[in-house]
Amino acid sequence: MTMNERAPEGDRSFHAVRDRLSMPLEEAMLTQRAVRRVLPDDLDDEIVLRCIELALKAPTGSNGQNWEFVVVRDRGTKAAFARQYRRAWRLYGGIGRRLAGGDPTMQKILRAVAWQADNFEDVPVVVVPCLVGAYRFVPVALGQSSHYGSIYPSVQNLLLAARSMGVGASLITLPLWNLHMARRTLGLPVNVQPICMIPMGWPQGRYGPTTRKDVGEVTHLDRFGNRPWRAAPSGG
């Protein structure tokens, strides 16, 4: 497998792609990206369930394992969330376009998000990670950190598993803008909170290495602003 591989074509069953889970971890991490443009082609339940199964191997606060995952395939349910997504995107997308200006990288990202919002009903599968319980009975900052820290490691496991099998996926939250609507649509009990959504499908394009800031630019030693690993400016 190369870092610029296309999504697998032909047989896309779990049997055909499961060996891809042996992809070296470093390669999966170096080439993972938010893949928003996906094909409407079906995605096997076995692939989705294996991704969730690997998500369950992540650490969670006090080993509470207080997570639930709702797999959404019903087009009507996706359409309900699509309407929320588009409402939220009209606001956030407009702000994003003003802030992006002429930045081609940001413009590309905005176009991908807009595509996802416009075609949300056609995404084969949307996984909704949820948490059981509430953090409101403990100090807010500590409670929120602990609460969400029990789900996002599992989400990253799921995203890495999807990437290794060639499945496109992204972490989004805008369709959950209206939590009351989200609870009603998914039939969630009052003590179950939807945290994010992960649309999944076979990518339209390619995977490849991502562009990120240099590690020395964002790493500080002992106190913020002390960046001994920052690259020296080039030139005289």
N, C-alpha and C positions, 0 to 999 in steps of 0.2 A: 504494500500500500504506500502511496506517495502522499505528501502533505497537501497536494492540490488535486486529490482524487475527486471524481464525480460521485454523486449518489449511486448506489448499486442499481443496475437496470435488470430487466428480465424477472427472474425469480426473486421476489422481495419478502419471502416468508421468513419466519424466525429461524427455521432450519438453515436457510441459505446465508443468513447474516450473523448468526450467533458466534461464529468463530472470530468475528471482528472484535469481540469483547477482549481478546488477548492483545489488542493494540497497546503498545508501551504507554504507560501513564503520561510520560513527558510529551509524547507526540499528541495525545488527546488534549492535554492542557495547552500546548502551543498552538493548536489549530482549532480549538473550541471558539465559537463565536455565536452571537445571537442570530439565528437563521429564521427570518420571518416569512420569506417567500417560499411557500411549499406547494407541492402538487396536491390535487384533490384525491389522488389515488389512495386506496385503502391501506391502512396500517394494521398489521396483525395484532390481535389481542395479546398473543404470546410475547411480542416485542415490547408492548406497553407494560405488561405485567412484569417482565424481567427488569425493565428500567425501574419500576416501583420497588420490586424486590431488592434491587441493589441500593435504592434510596433508603430502605429500611436498615441497612447496615451502618448508616451514619451514626455518630454519637448524638445523644440527646440529653438535655438537662436531667440530672439525677436518674438517668436511664428510664425516664418516665414513658418514653415511646408514645407520647400523647398526640399522635398524628393520625389523620385519616386522609384518604385520597379519593376524590370523586372523578371518575373517568367519564367525560361527556362526549357522546357520539350523536345524540339526537339533534337533528338540524334545527328544530324549533327552539330548543334550549340554547344552542349556539346563536341563533338569530336574536334571542332576547338579550344576550350579552353583547352581541354585535351592535345593537342599538345604543347600549350604554357606552360601549367603546367609542363609537362615532361621536356621541355627544361630548364625551370627555376630550376626544382628539381635536374637535373643533376649537376648544379652548387652548389646550396645551400645544397643539400643532401650530396654531397661530403665533403663540408666544415663541415657540421654538424657531419658526421661520424668521421672525424678527431678530432673534438673538444670533441665529446662524449667519445672517448676512450672506456674503459670497463664499463662505467656507464650503468647498466641494465635498469634504468628508461628512460634515454635518448635514448637508443637503441630501446626500446619498442615504444617510440613516433616516432622515425625515421621510424620504420617499418610500423606504422599506416599511416604516411604521404605518404610513398612510395606506400602503398596499394591504398590509395585514388587517387594518381596520375595515377596509372596503371589502375584503374577501374572507372575513372571519367565519362566515357560515360554511365555507368550502374547506376549511381546515379539517382534516380527517378526525383528529382526536384532540381534545383539550383536557389536560389533567389539572385538577384543582387541589393543591395541597391545603389541608386544614389542620388547625390545632384544637384540641379539646381542653377546656378549662379557660380561665381568665386570669389576667395579671392585675386586675384593679384592686386587689386586696393587699398589695405590697407597694412600697415606694415606686413611683412611676418609672424613673430612669432605670433602676435595677430590675423592676418587673418586666419592662418591655425588652430589655437586653436578654434576660433569661428566657422570656416567652418566645421571642422570635428566633433566638439561638437554638431552639429545639426543633426548628423546621428547615432553616436555610442550609445547614450542612447536608440534609437529605435531598434538598432540591438540587444542590450542586452535584451530588452523586448521580441523580437522575439525568441531569444535563450531560454529564461526562459519559454515562452509559449510552445515551442516545447518540452522542457524537461518534462514539467508537463503532456503533453499528451503522453509521451513515445516515441517521435520522436527524432531520432538522428540528430544532427546538429553540425556544426563547422564554425568558421569564418576563411576564408583564403583570401590571396591576390595574390599568385604566378600566377594563371591563367590570372591575369590582368597585367602581366609584360609588355606587349606591349599594351599601351593604344590606339594607333591608330587602331590596329587590333580589340580590344575590342569594340571601338566605331562603327567601320564598321560592325562587326558581329551582334551587337545588334541594329544597326540603331539609335544610339544616336545622338541627335542634338549637336552642338558644345558647348552649354552652359549646357549640362548635363554630369556630371562626375561620372563614376562608382567608387565606393569606396572600395567595398570588395565583396566577394561571400559567400553564405551560402548554401553548399550542404545539402540536407535533405533527410531522409529516415528512415525506421525502422531499429533499431540497430541489429547487429549480436550478440552482447553480452549483458552485464548487465550494469545498472547504479550502482553507489555506491559512498560513500564518497571520496572526493579527499584529497590528501596530500599537505599541504601548509606550508610555514614557520610560525613560531609563530608570533603573532601580535606584540609582543614587540621587535622582531628583525628588523622590518621594519618601526616602528613608532617612530618619533622624536618629542621632545617637544621644541618649539620655535626656536631652531637652529639644523641644521643637525649634527648628532653625539651624541646629548643628548638623550639617550634612557632610561628613568627612568623605563619603563615597561619591560625592558629586563630581562629575567629570570637569576637568579644567577647561575654561573657554579656549576655543581654538583661535589661532592667529596671534599676531604680535601683541 
